[in-house]
């Protein structure tokens, strides 16, 4: 019988997508078993398993010295834990476990014991086990006070890290300093709960040769209770301005001075999520000031939630090279917001974003006239969403939304297949009908109307028009029947 060589078998096994097929291959012979076991443990080690037996298998690999430390501290492993290590070194195959998995393993051993000292010792020995056995880990979420970078084997374990998430509520500066000596090729760094400058964090950032994606997420309580500014962190990000292409800020109310924004000259993607429950107006003004004077010529994606700064965004867009394909502007607490310069933003997009495919923003009726130039200049648009914030309609006013519908009817490019409009503008039934009729020769894959409980003018007659075009197959999907 002709036998496939090992390389071919590995390629075939890697392509198998389901656990059952791999398990069947495991039982063919010893050679297949030897090749399949690493793949199974790599892909399925932490999902849909019998945790009790699985954790016992893991714990059986604890070193003799670790077992002695546990025994000396009256920490008893389950009686079902194997006395001798299994045939395969399973730990070397599996992905490095997340904190939640380590915690469940600890709970299985300690059961209902509420002893922080025992918990700390057991956690330490479990982490030592994984760090000594797992090589070249690519992604890691660091959410423990254990000094992982000081454990034996840390260099081989973490030297190839590509993505690292750190929670500064747990990690001290010394551990970060040691990680900086090991890990120098991070592409993605996520920083959680930074309430002050950490020298070790600065060293870690400075050590990276090609830091590409930075996320900074802060607990709002930490921000409000701590008045220290993370000036050194801002300076460290400034020093990496040439390599950072992606930036995600989870709050504008951060204690990190936003001056670093002007240094990110190669930024292509920015996401800002501002927590509107904890607003510091001075910090918002400062952030908006630096956003307005920043220059991101290669920007492709602009995403702003909870921050209405249409003028500043317009100024930012004016300095791009026309490569923006996505703009997303949204606020959650719409009832208490006010919008100005919304038309200025539309004009800036129309002038500078010919490649844009997705746009979500806010409009006032006085801005509808600018939508025409937007549709004429941005012929690659696929998805638009226009909502209203602070326009107060007079119940006796004419159908103010007809102007927008008529512009969409006459000037929408064929590529525009997803449309969302505000329900707080009045539309005549005739304009509604003409708008949908214009899509008989095009394709309207999705149509949606934003609902505002305090002002919503879509009637049952409007819904009847929508149903008519759904039945005809003009509208493929909608949310209003």
Buried (B, 14 or more C-beta within 10 A) or exposed (E): EEEEEEEEBBEEBEEBEEBEEBEEBBEEEEEBBEBBBBBBBEBBBBEEEEEEEBBBBBBBBBBEEBBEBBEEBEBEBEEEBEEEBEEBEBBBBBBBBBBEBBBEBBEBBBEEEEEEEBBBBBBBBBBBBBBBBBEEBEEBBBBBBBBBBEBEBBEBBBBEBBBBBBBBEBBEBBBBBBBBBBBBEBBBBBBBBBBBBBEBBBBBBBBBEEBBBBBBBBBBEBBEEBEEBBEBBBBBBBBBBEBBBBBBBBBBBBBBBBBBBBBBEBBBBBBBBBBBEBBBEEBBEBBBBBBBEBBBEBBBBBBBBBBBBBBBBBBBBEBBEEBBBBBBBBBEEBEEBEBEBBBBBBBBBBBBBBBBBBBBBBBBBEBBBBBBBBBEBBBBBBBBBBBBBBBEBEEEEEBBBBBBBBBBBEBBBEBBBBBBBBBBBBBBEEBBBBBBBBBEEEBBBBBBBBEBEEBEBBEEEBBEBBBBBBEEEBBEEBEBE
